[in-house]
Amino acid sequence: MKLTVSFLIMVIFCFPVFSQAGSPYDAELANKLGADDYGMKTYVMAFLLAGDRVREYSQEERLEIQKGHMTNINRLAEMGKLILAGPFSNGGEKRGIFLFDVATKAEAEELTNTDPAVQAGVLKMELVEWYGSAALMMVPEVHEKVQKKAF
């Protein structure tokens, strides 16, 4: 009985040490990505919505606006401000998302206002703060390794 109790005490006190010893936690990476103790951080997410002025433009004009939109996406990504972007598959009123690594919604709004599609009224943005994995900061770097064609 004494042996069983001693074994249980040893397991209870040593388990946290063993569980942390094999932990994949990387403090340097967490710091680089701006992670909190939970491996998370706050971003600003932009929901891209269909704008009110889409019908004012010809197909050719909309294609030029879309080219400018894609150029702007690449510029924001190169600045390190846009972490991920993409359209929703079904189109409709909700067109896509942007995920910004910025300190405030005001900064995200300034960045969205540089988009030619927003300026033309083809898209509008709804901004919300979002708490998600800091590992998302690695998406641009990893995406370059899997992207065969550029937009």
Secondary structure, 3 states (H helix, E strand, C coil): CHHHHHHHHHHHHHHHHHHHHCCCCCHHHHHHHCCCCCCEEEEEEEEEEECCCHHHCCHHHHHHHHHHHHHHHHHHHHCCCEEEEEECCCCCCEEEEEEECCCCHHHHHHHHCCCHHHHCCCEEEEEEEEEEEHHHHHHHHHHHHHCCCCC
